[in-house]
C-alpha cells in the first residue's frame, strides 16, 4: 500500500510502515531535500524594501 505522510507524522511511524512493506513518501524528508535559502540585501544597499 502507498502512503503520503505529512511532516506531522512521527518518523517512527513512517519507519514502521516501511518495515512492514509499505511504500511511504514522507514530507519531512522531501522538504529537507528542497530547502531554500533566504536572501537578504547587502548591508550597503540603499534600496528600501
N, C-alpha and C positions, 0 to 999 in steps of 0.2 A: 504494500500500500504506500502511496506517496503522501507526504505531509509537508505543509508550509508552516514553520514555527516562527512566530514573530519574536522580537527581542525581549518580550516579557516572559517567555518560556525558559525555565531554568535549563542550563546546559546539561545537567544530569538526566533530565527527561529526554532531551534530544539524543544523548548518548545511549540511553536505554532503548529508545525506539530504533536507533541504527543497529545496535547489538541484537535486536530482535528481528532484524532483516528488513526493516522498512527504509524507504528512500526519504530522507528528510533534508529539505532546503531550510537552513537556519538563517534568519535575517540578521542576527548579531554577527555571524561570520561574513555574510555578504556585505553588510555595512562597513565592517572593518577593512575589507578589500577596497572599498570605494570612498575612503575618507578624502575629503578635500581640505585644502589648506586655506586659511583666511588670509587674504592680502590686506595689508594696511598701507596707507600712503606714507611716503618718506617724511621724516621729521622736518625737512626744509621746504616741504610743499606749501604753497600759499593758497592752494585751491580749497575752498570751503565745501564741506560735504554736509 
